[in-house]
Amino acid sequence: MSHPEPVARRMFDLVEPIGLIPFFADEPDEALMALGLRNQWDAYFAGRAAPFGRSVPAEVIHAIFYNFAPGEVARHLPKVWELTTPEAALAARERGCVAGMRRILGDLADAPGVTRAGDLLLKAATSAPVEGRALFAAVRTLPVPVEPVARLWHAATLVREHRGDGHTVALVAEGIGGTECHVLHALSAGIPAHEFGRVGHLPAAQLAGVVDGMRGRGLIGSDGRLTDSGRAAKERVEATTDRLAEAPYHALSPSELENLVTDLEPISAAIRATIPW
């Protein structure tokens, strides 16, 4: 490929919009809420934790997901499994994601590039080892859809969760906690922590405690901004994440990788244009 950045970084930019469909399109939430769930966070945890089944404790899902504040997972799991089943949640999530992608892509959803991209991305995703990647391994156990849009979304989800598991490894290695990673990301983007959606809802004292802990470690300065050490930590996390995300693409030849990029570009651009953040 002719791009100067790592392959995994280039592919992240192309695959991530597809992987985000469950988190911003209306159709997945609507499909899951129709099962009797109480709110959007019920839908989130039911859809994303369903590959683990109903018997895995909230504490384990909290550890695997990593980036939720203490107690957030337990407000939804295992309660959602009193309202629906993992099997129903998986089917609803896929159905909703396909509907959302078809709405966004329009005629492009039936273009040959969707089938080609799904096949190549699935080849890449299923080539990666599962060891040390609990969420990726769980999604790998699910049946692979045959319908092209569903197949592409499933492949993108596999790649996204593979990368996400590696990102958790990078954060743990750097000593960045689950709530701290959101603060680090927000400040790196010039957003005050209390204005960042993923942690802005936390009680002020709880969030202040997280920020104070990072300030005590030299990651945040007295001005509330990242220090040089904080920016370096963020760069190391991202570089390690990219390195750990390379494995799936080793299964593709250079020509297959170029073809995948070519087919993903219009799909990714169409979806990215609708993401509200």
Secondary structure by P-SEA (a helix, b strand, c coil): ccccccaaaaaaaccccccccccccaaaaaaaaaaccccaaaaaaaaaaccccccccaaaaaaaaccccccccccccccccccccaaaaaaaaaaaaaaaaaaaaccccccaaaaaaaaaaaaaaaaccccccaaaaaaaaccccccaaaaaaaaaaaaaaaaaaaaaaaaaaacccaaaaaaaaaaaaccccccccccccccaaaaaaaaaaaaaaccccccccccaaaaaaaaaaaaaaaaaaccccccccaaaaaaaaaaaaaaaaaaaaaccc
